[in-house]
Amino acid sequence: MTIKIINKSSHALPHYETIASAGMDLRAHLEEALTLQPMDRAIIKTGLFIELPIGYEAQVRPRSGLAVKKGITVLNAPGTVDADYRGEIGVILVNLSNEPFTIENGERIAQLVIAQHARAEWLEVGELSTTDRGAGGFGSTGVK
Protein backbone atom coordinates (compact mmCIF):
# COMPACT_ATOMS: atom_id res chain seq x y z
CA MET A 1 0.00 0.00 0.00
CA THR A 2 1.24 3.49 -0.81
CA ILE A 3 0.33 6.42 1.44
CA LYS A 4 0.93 10.07 0.56
CA ILE A 5 3.01 11.91 3.17
CA ILE A 6 4.37 15.42 3.70
CA ASN A 7 7.40 15.62 5.97
CA LYS A 8 8.06 19.09 7.40
CA SER A 9 10.57 17.77 9.93
CA SER A 10 14.28 17.29 9.38
CA HIS A 11 13.96 13.58 10.21
CA ALA A 12 13.70 10.58 7.91
CA LEU A 13 10.26 9.23 7.08
CA PRO A 14 8.89 6.64 9.50
CA HIS A 15 9.94 3.15 8.45
CA TYR A 16 9.66 -0.45 9.59
CA GLU A 17 12.75 -1.57 11.52
CA THR A 18 12.29 -5.27 10.62
CA ILE A 19 10.37 -7.30 8.05
CA ALA A 20 7.85 -8.31 10.74
CA SER A 21 7.39 -4.92 12.45
CA ALA A 22 3.78 -3.74 12.68
CA GLY A 23 4.65 -0.19 13.67
CA MET A 24 6.95 2.59 12.56
CA ASP A 25 8.57 4.98 15.02
CA LEU A 26 7.34 8.57 15.16
CA ARG A 27 9.90 11.23 16.09
CA ALA A 28 9.42 14.49 17.95
CA HIS A 29 9.57 17.60 15.77
CA LEU A 30 10.60 20.31 18.25
CA GLU A 31 12.37 23.64 17.95
CA GLU A 32 13.71 23.15 21.47
CA ALA A 33 13.66 20.37 24.05
CA LEU A 34 10.51 20.01 26.15
CA THR A 35 10.44 18.67 29.70
CA LEU A 36 7.40 16.81 30.98
CA GLN A 37 7.15 16.95 34.76
CA PRO A 38 5.56 13.99 36.59
CA MET A 39 1.88 13.69 35.58
CA ASP A 40 2.27 16.40 32.90
CA ARG A 41 0.96 15.81 29.40
CA ALA A 42 1.61 17.57 26.10
CA ILE A 43 0.91 17.22 22.40
CA ILE A 44 4.21 16.58 20.67
CA LYS A 45 4.19 17.40 16.96
CA THR A 46 5.88 15.14 14.41
CA GLY A 47 6.06 17.34 11.30
CA LEU A 48 4.18 14.61 9.40
CA PHE A 49 0.95 14.97 7.41
CA ILE A 50 -0.60 11.92 5.73
CA GLU A 51 -3.40 11.03 3.32
CA LEU A 52 -4.82 7.62 4.14
CA PRO A 53 -7.20 5.74 1.86
CA ILE A 54 -10.78 5.44 3.08
CA GLY A 55 -11.14 2.25 5.13
CA TYR A 56 -7.79 2.73 6.89
CA GLU A 57 -6.65 4.48 10.04
CA ALA A 58 -3.25 5.22 11.52
CA GLN A 59 -3.00 4.18 15.16
CA VAL A 60 -0.60 6.13 17.39
CA ARG A 61 0.66 3.77 20.08
CA PRO A 62 3.15 3.96 22.94
CA ARG A 63 6.73 2.72 22.59
CA SER A 64 7.24 -0.10 25.06
CA GLY A 65 10.80 0.99 25.89
CA LEU A 66 9.72 4.50 26.91
CA ALA A 67 6.85 3.09 28.93
CA VAL A 68 8.82 0.55 30.94
CA LYS A 69 12.10 2.49 31.30
CA LYS A 70 10.79 6.04 31.73
CA GLY A 71 7.04 5.86 32.48
CA ILE A 72 6.20 7.79 29.30
CA THR A 73 3.14 6.69 27.35
CA VAL A 74 0.54 7.86 24.84
CA LEU A 75 -2.38 9.18 26.87
CA ASN A 76 -5.20 8.23 24.48
CA ALA A 77 -3.61 4.98 23.29
CA PRO A 78 -4.19 4.13 20.64
CA GLY A 79 -4.77 7.53 19.15
CA THR A 80 -6.54 7.43 15.80
CA VAL A 81 -5.66 9.37 12.66
CA ASP A 82 -8.72 9.16 10.40
CA ALA A 83 -8.54 8.95 6.61
CA ASP A 84 -10.06 12.42 6.20
CA TYR A 85 -7.66 14.17 8.62
CA ARG A 86 -5.06 16.34 6.88
CA GLY A 87 -3.45 18.10 9.84
CA GLU A 88 -0.10 17.39 11.44
CA ILE A 89 0.17 14.16 13.39
CA GLY A 90 0.56 14.94 17.08
CA VAL A 91 1.24 12.54 19.92
CA ILE A 92 -0.32 13.12 23.35
CA LEU A 93 2.42 12.04 25.74
CA VAL A 94 2.03 11.77 29.52
CA ASN A 95 4.74 11.33 32.13
CA LEU A 96 3.49 8.72 34.62
CA SER A 97 6.83 8.53 36.41
CA ASN A 98 8.08 10.41 39.46
CA GLU A 99 10.93 12.03 37.49
CA PRO A 100 10.94 14.84 34.91
CA PHE A 101 11.46 13.59 31.34
CA THR A 102 13.01 15.73 28.62
CA ILE A 103 11.96 15.14 25.01
CA GLU A 104 14.59 16.13 22.45
CA ASN A 105 14.02 16.96 18.79
CA GLY A 106 14.18 13.73 16.79
CA GLU A 107 13.52 11.46 19.76
CA ARG A 108 11.40 8.40 19.05
CA ILE A 109 8.19 9.06 20.98
CA ALA A 110 5.54 6.67 19.66
CA GLN A 111 4.70 4.07 17.04
CA LEU A 112 2.40 4.43 14.05
CA VAL A 113 0.45 1.37 12.90
CA ILE A 114 -1.61 1.47 9.69
CA ALA A 115 -4.76 -0.62 10.10
CA GLN A 116 -7.74 -1.45 7.93
CA HIS A 117 -11.11 -1.09 9.60
CA ALA A 118 -14.74 -1.89 8.89
CA ARG A 119 -17.69 0.49 9.06
CA ALA A 120 -20.66 -0.84 10.96
CA GLU A 121 -24.33 -0.44 10.22
CA TRP A 122 -26.57 -0.81 13.26
CA LEU A 123 -29.49 -3.24 13.20
CA GLU A 124 -31.70 -2.43 16.16
CA VAL A 125 -33.28 -5.58 17.63
CA GLY A 126 -35.19 -6.60 20.74
CA GLU A 127 -32.75 -9.29 21.89
CA LEU A 128 -29.30 -10.71 21.18
CA SER A 129 -28.21 -14.31 20.71
CA THR A 130 -27.01 -16.12 23.83
CA THR A 131 -23.45 -17.26 24.58
CA ASP A 132 -21.77 -19.19 27.40
CA ARG A 133 -20.24 -15.95 28.65
CA GLY A 134 -23.45 -13.94 28.49
CA ALA A 135 -23.13 -10.54 30.17
CA GLY A 136 -19.98 -11.50 32.13
CA GLY A 137 -17.58 -8.58 32.15
CA PHE A 138 -14.03 -7.97 33.29
CA GLY A 139 -12.43 -11.16 34.60
CA SER A 140 -15.47 -13.30 33.87
CA THR A 141 -13.67 -15.63 31.44
CA GLY A 142 -11.45 -16.99 34.21
CA VAL A 143 -8.29 -15.28 32.93
CA LYS A 144 -6.33 -13.90 35.88
C-alpha positions as CSV (number, residue, x, y, z in Angstrom):
1,M,0.0,0.0,0.0
2,T,1.2,3.5,-0.8
3,I,0.3,6.4,1.4
4,K,0.9,10.1,0.6
5,I,3.0,11.9,3.2
6,I,4.4,15.4,3.7
7,N,7.4,15.6,6.0
8,K,8.1,19.1,7.4
9,S,10.6,17.8,9.9
10,S,14.3,17.3,9.4
11,H,14.0,13.6,10.2
12,A,13.7,10.6,7.9
13,L,10.3,9.2,7.1
14,P,8.9,6.6,9.5
15,H,9.9,3.2,8.5
16,Y,9.7,-0.4,9.6
17,E,12.7,-1.6,11.5
18,T,12.3,-5.3,10.6
19,I,10.4,-7.3,8.0
20,A,7.8,-8.3,10.7
21,S,7.4,-4.9,12.4
22,A,3.8,-3.7,12.7
23,G,4.6,-0.2,13.7
24,M,6.9,2.6,12.6
25,D,8.6,5.0,15.0
26,L,7.3,8.6,15.2
27,R,9.9,11.2,16.1
28,A,9.4,14.5,17.9
29,H,9.6,17.6,15.8
30,L,10.6,20.3,18.2
31,E,12.4,23.6,17.9
32,E,13.7,23.1,21.5
33,A,13.7,20.4,24.1
34,L,10.5,20.0,26.2
35,T,10.4,18.7,29.7
36,L,7.4,16.8,31.0
37,Q,7.1,16.9,34.8
38,P,5.6,14.0,36.6
39,M,1.9,13.7,35.6
40,D,2.3,16.4,32.9
41,R,1.0,15.8,29.4
42,A,1.6,17.6,26.1
43,I,0.9,17.2,22.4
44,I,4.2,16.6,20.7
45,K,4.2,17.4,17.0
46,T,5.9,15.1,14.4
47,G,6.1,17.3,11.3
48,L,4.2,14.6,9.4
49,F,1.0,15.0,7.4
50,I,-0.6,11.9,5.7
51,E,-3.4,11.0,3.3
52,L,-4.8,7.6,4.1
53,P,-7.2,5.7,1.9
54,I,-10.8,5.4,3.1
55,G,-11.1,2.2,5.1
56,Y,-7.8,2.7,6.9
57,E,-6.6,4.5,10.0
58,A,-3.3,5.2,11.5
59,Q,-3.0,4.2,15.2
60,V,-0.6,6.1,17.4
61,R,0.7,3.8,20.1
62,P,3.2,4.0,22.9
63,R,6.7,2.7,22.6
64,S,7.2,-0.1,25.1
65,G,10.8,1.0,25.9
66,L,9.7,4.5,26.9
67,A,6.8,3.1,28.9
68,V,8.8,0.6,30.9
69,K,12.1,2.5,31.3
70,K,10.8,6.0,31.7
71,G,7.0,5.9,32.5
72,I,6.2,7.8,29.3
73,T,3.1,6.7,27.4
74,V,0.5,7.9,24.8
75,L,-2.4,9.2,26.9
76,N,-5.2,8.2,24.5
77,A,-3.6,5.0,23.3
78,P,-4.2,4.1,20.6
79,G,-4.8,7.5,19.2
80,T,-6.5,7.4,15.8
81,V,-5.7,9.4,12.7
82,D,-8.7,9.2,10.4
83,A,-8.5,8.9,6.6
84,D,-10.1,12.4,6.2
85,Y,-7.7,14.2,8.6
86,R,-5.1,16.3,6.9
87,G,-3.5,18.1,9.8
88,E,-0.1,17.4,11.4
89,I,0.2,14.2,13.4
90,G,0.6,14.9,17.1
91,V,1.2,12.5,19.9
92,I,-0.3,13.1,23.3
93,L,2.4,12.0,25.7
94,V,2.0,11.8,29.5
95,N,4.7,11.3,32.1
96,L,3.5,8.7,34.6
97,S,6.8,8.5,36.4
98,N,8.1,10.4,39.5
99,E,10.9,12.0,37.5
100,P,10.9,14.8,34.9
101,F,11.5,13.6,31.3
102,T,13.0,15.7,28.6
103,I,12.0,15.1,25.0
104,E,14.6,16.1,22.5
105,N,14.0,17.0,18.8
106,G,14.2,13.7,16.8
107,E,13.5,11.5,19.8
108,R,11.4,8.4,19.1
109,I,8.2,9.1,21.0
110,A,5.5,6.7,19.7
111,Q,4.7,4.1,17.0
112,L,2.4,4.4,14.0
113,V,0.4,1.4,12.9
114,I,-1.6,1.5,9.7
115,A,-4.8,-0.6,10.1
116,Q,-7.7,-1.5,7.9
117,H,-11.1,-1.1,9.6
118,A,-14.7,-1.9,8.9
119,R,-17.7,0.5,9.1
120,A,-20.7,-0.8,11.0
121,E,-24.3,-0.4,10.2
122,W,-26.6,-0.8,13.3
123,L,-29.5,-3.2,13.2
124,E,-31.7,-2.4,16.2
125,V,-33.3,-5.6,17.6
126,G,-35.2,-6.6,20.7
127,E,-32.7,-9.3,21.9
128,L,-29.3,-10.7,21.2
129,S,-28.2,-14.3,20.7
130,T,-27.0,-16.1,23.8
131,T,-23.5,-17.3,24.6
132,D,-21.8,-19.2,27.4
133,R,-20.2,-15.9,28.7
134,G,-23.4,-13.9,28.5
135,A,-23.1,-10.5,30.2
136,G,-20.0,-11.5,32.1
137,G,-17.6,-8.6,32.1
138,F,-14.0,-8.0,33.3
139,G,-12.4,-11.2,34.6
140,S,-15.5,-13.3,33.9
141,T,-13.7,-15.6,31.4
142,G,-11.4,-17.0,34.2
143,V,-8.3,-15.3,32.9
144,K,-6.3,-13.9,35.9
